[in-house]
């Protein structure tokens, strides 16, 4: 039996810099920007090794411009942690972005190319109760994080809440204003009936557990909860478990 002969390899950045040609640093930027394939497969690691017989291609429209930060919108299913860590604070470690944000789960309407680097440095902005479903936002963009986290008191969120039980007299008025949470009075919010078992909540700076607590105080139990909107961004018709990129023209 003959021993297979191993083909010598070189770093992808070195090979690309010779083939294009370009500087080694430019080659690294092309690769890290998701513009280089090896035998038809996208490779984002400039240190990857390639053999002489492998086809290295710089994709059309490749650019050396810095890749802008991304914001990702997810339709979270009920039953998985919505980014709530200890003491009710947002915690990305409660989720596994590499398992959730895959090319297979991206909504068909998404036009941004998926890159592994989009999963680096994400911040979860508005955690969602485990039992709830709906819109969940992850971002690399400090401007989005500032708007949704630091200025949370100015950004309205909309929920549809399915409830059971009999609401107490004057309960709807109390939901709109007059209930406490964590020992502090809540500011006025907008709550209305959508039908006999569903309430619509429109409120700002909502805290984990707040809506269920409010419903409990007026004699109602939460059966299901879905966040439909954060600021001016609705979840739309995106199916459960799918995600998409926030587009450049969209603003919270």
N, C-alpha and C positions, 0 to 999 in steps of 0.2 A: 504494500500500500504506500502510495506516495504522499508525502506531507504537503498540504495546500500551501502555496506560496502566498505570503501576506503582501499585499500591495502597500508600498510606502504612502504615508499620508502627510498632509500639511494642514495648518490652521486655515479655516475657511477665509478669514480676513486676508491672509497672505495670498491665497489663491485668487480671490476676487480682485485685490489690488493689482495683480499682475495681468489678469484677464481684461479688465475694463479699459485702460488702466486708471488707477486713482491712488491717492495716498492710503496708507494703512488705516489711518484714523477715519478717513472718508468711507473706507470699506466697512469698518466697524459700525459706523452710523447707518449705512445702508442695511446691514444685516439686522441690527437692533431695531430698525424701523420697519422690519417685516417686508423688505423689498427683494429678498434673495431666496431662490429655491435651489435645492440639491436633488437632482434626479426627479424634479417635479414636486418635491415636498418643501414647504416653507420651513426655513431654519432661522431662528432668531438669536442663536448663540454664536458670537463671533469667534469663540474658541473651539467650535466644533471642528472635527477632523474630517478631511475629504481626501479621497484617492484620485489619482490622475485620470482614471477612467470614468469618474463621476461628472455629470453635467451640472455646472454651476451657472445659473442664469440670473442676471439683474433684471427685475421686472420692468415693463414699460411704466412710464410716469414716476419712476423712482425719484425721490427727492431727499436732499440733505437737511431739509427744514426740520426743526425739532417737533416731535410728535406732541400734539396738544393733549392735555389731561382729559380723561373721559368721565362721564357720569352714566351709571347704569341703573335702569329701572327694571325691577323684578315684580312679577305677580306671585307673591309668596303664598304657598299652600297653607291651609290651617294645619296645626299640629307640629310644626317645626319652629325652633327658636327664632324669633324675629330680631335677634341682635341685642337682647336684654341680658346684661351681665349682672354682677353683684350690685346690690343697692339700686337696681333699676336703671343703671347707666348703660349707654350704648357700648357694645362689645362685639367687634368683628370676629373675635376668636370663637364665639358661640356658633359661627357658621363656617362653612368650608367653601370659599369662593371658587376654588379650582374644581369642585364637584358640581356646583350650581351653574356657573357661567361657562358653558361649553358651546362650541359651534352648533351642536345638535339642538340646543334649547333656545337659540336666538330666534326672535320673532322674524317672520319673512319680510316685514317692512323695514328691518334694520339695514342701513346702507353702509355703516362703518365696518371696516375689515376687523375681524377678531384677531387680537394679538395677545400673547401671554403676558406682555408687560402691562396690559390693561388691568390685571389683577394685583398689581403691586401698589402698595400705599393707599388702598381704598379706605375710606371712612364711611361708616354707616351713620346716616344723619338722623333718622326718626325711627327709633325701634318700634316694633309692633308686637303685641301680645302673642304668645305662642298659639293660643286658640283662635286667633284672628287670621284672616287671609287679606290679600290685597297689596296695594302699592308699597314697595320698599325701595329706598334710594341708597346707592353706594356711589361715592365720588372720589376722584383724585384731584378735583378742582377746588382750591381753597376758597374761591369766590362762592361756589355752591355751598360748601360747608359753612361758610360764614353766614350766608343767607338762611339756611335751614336749621343750623345749630345755634349760632350766636344770636340770631335775630328771630328765634322760634316764636316769640310772642307776637310777631307781626304776620306770621304765615298761617293762613287758615287751612285746616284739614277737614275732609268730608268722609263720614262713615255711614254705612247702612248697618243697622243693628237689629237682628231678629231676636225677639224676646218672648217669654212666656210668663204667665201669672196675671194678676189683676193689679193695675196701677192704682195707687192710693188717690184719694180725693185731692185735687190740686197738684197731683204728681207731675203733670206736664209743665206746669208753671214753675215748679221747683227745679225740674231738670234744666229749664232755661236760665234760672237764677235763684240761688238761695241754698245750695248744698255746699258742704265743706268736703275737702279731700286732704288727707294727711294733716288734719288739724287746722287747715287754713280755708277761708271762704273762697269759692271759685268765682271767677269773673262771669259776667253774663255770656251765654252762648246761645246758639240757635238749635232748637230741637223741635221736630215736628213729626207727626204720624204720616207714614207713607201708605200704610194699609193697617189692617187690624193687628198685625203682629210685627210690623217693622217700623222702626224709628230712624229718622235721619238726624245725624249730629253734624253740625258745622262749628268747629271750635279751633282755638289757637293754643299752641304750647301744651298739647295733650300729653299726659304722663301715663306710663304703663299701669294698667289696672284701673285707671280713672273712670272709664266709661262703665265698666262692670260694677264698680263701687257705686256710681251714681244711680244706676238702674236698681241695684239692690236696695238702696235707701228709699226708693218709692214703690217697692213691692214687686219688682220685676227681676227675672233671671235672664241672663244673656244666653241665647241658644247658639247664635253665630254672629260674627262681626266681620265686615269687609271695609277696608279703606279704599275709597274710590279716587281720591284726589289729594294732592299736596300743593298748595298755592294754586298756580294756574295750570299745573300739569295733571291731567287725568290719566287713569290707568287705561281707559279705553277698552277695546275688545281683546286685549292681549290674553291668551289662555293661561290658566293656572300652571305655574312652573316655568313659563317662558319669560324671557327678558329681552330688553332692547337698549340701545344707546340713546341718550338724550341728544337731540340734534342741535346744531349750532344756532338755529333760529328760535329754539324753545327757551322760555324763561319761567322760573318759578315765581 
